[in-house]
Amino acid sequence: MNKSPSGFPVPPLSMPLGVAVARGRVLIVDDNAELVEALRGVLASGLPGLHIESAANGVAALDIAKKGFDVAIVDVKLPDVSGIDLIRPLHAASPLGEVLLLTGCASVDAALGALRSGAFAFVLKSFRPEELISLVEQAIGKVQLKREREELERRYRDLVEVTDVLVFALDGEDRVALMNRKAASMVHTVPEHALGRPFLEAWLPPEDRSGLRAAIAGTRAGLGHHRPHDVETGFVDQSVPSTSRRRVRWHLSCSPEPAGLVYGIGIDITERRALEKRAADAEALSAMGELAMNLAHEIRNPLNAAVLQLHLLNRNLDRLEAEASTRAALKDRVRIVGDEVGRLNRLLTEFLELARPRGIAREPVHIPRLIDEVLDLEAESATGRGIAILRHIPDDGCVAIGDREKLKQVAINIVVNALEAMKHGGVLTVTVRHAGESVVLVVDDTGPGIDAAVLTSVFDPFFTTKEAGTGLGLSIVRKIVDQHGGDVIIDSVQGRGARVTVSIPMGR
């Protein structure tokens, strides 16, 4: 049998609700010893199994009450305190207990005052034994129901805390009335601090608030009609600038008691959405790959012919009988066309690299040495742009298993992107370190950062914010990292730079 916080037996939850049990703890508070014994006899004969204690004054009663009671039968006139004034202290000592008041002369005002103070009933002397037995039995039944409810709520709270889903409850003003630890930890808070905060403003990105607000309103409007709502939103602490936003699918329902309380049960679908997007990208790239392979030969032939003709044209311009300024202008135009043909050729090369299904080598790659080579290669470009390079790279260790040339391409693409982002100079910080069974490369820049609205699209093929960019550099990075079984993440705060983190398994 379960125990309540006060130590008394609690009937099992399988027992039908509403069925009173004669077993319980009764406290009689009266300074009339004969009346106390008479009450003992009446209760013992009518409700066998009761544990009965008595006290002759309020102080003694409160000492006994600290051990807990189910029903306290209290005389209104006690030597040291009024029985009415004793109700609240008794409830404080044993919150689930009920108090019956005894009096020989009661006014309507006194009765109302007793009930307002929380008395279960007001019994007039002299009373019939059956009346007292019935009232005590009803009071014990009520206490038993409260204990059952408390146990159910405790089990419910335990279930909410141990479940792997996210749970919240919102009051009529959409403020948090409940948040389990799983949900709270995702937004870096604790359930106690979440209570009373506006849920939408505190943890939903602005673009998702109207959708959830409409779903909550619809859930309340459908109360009693079994119309639950599902809605997907971002979930992140809005007070901390961050781009590591989680995506959650919420299932909403409304509780009739207390009225208007909306419950949300959420499942973190961030990884699922990422996998779906990667699968869609892979399917699109597969379709593009076949097309690219067929077109590459046809495109490269005229490109090569154009480059050759431009070279011959440039040589012929040197022999042209014309003014120097005219020849210079014509040569400038030839150069521009040549640059554009070169850019088109680079675009085709990157496109083929992205779309072509090629395997990768599997060999030990010393990542610190590789990153040093890339930074040495780009050092002159960084100096010309007024950019300082800070290196936090260990001398040894940090060996990953993979394709050295492809991993070098990953590092070049990321470093070049960072340098190009800092148009007015800045600091490029490159870090290589261990993290579990992976080697991690972190590249931080002090550029303008990336708008959160486009951050999720930076790995999409042909997506670029540069005027002359191809939009394939980061797509190639993602593809190569995926081939190595690693991960790449971009975090950015607009106006405060960006951070690219690449992890590659060590493959031990």
Helices and strands as residue ranges (DSSP letters): E 2-3, E 9-10, E 25-29, H 33-46, E 51-55, H 58-65, E 71-75, H 83-93, E 98-103, H 108-116, E 121-124, H 129-162, E 166-170, E 176-179, H 181-186, H 191-194, H 199-203, H 206-221, E 229-235, E 246-255, E 261-268, H 270-319, H 324-355, E 363-366, H 367-384, E 387-392, E 399-402, H 404-421, E 426-435, E 438-445, H 452-455, H 473-483, E 487-492, E 498-505
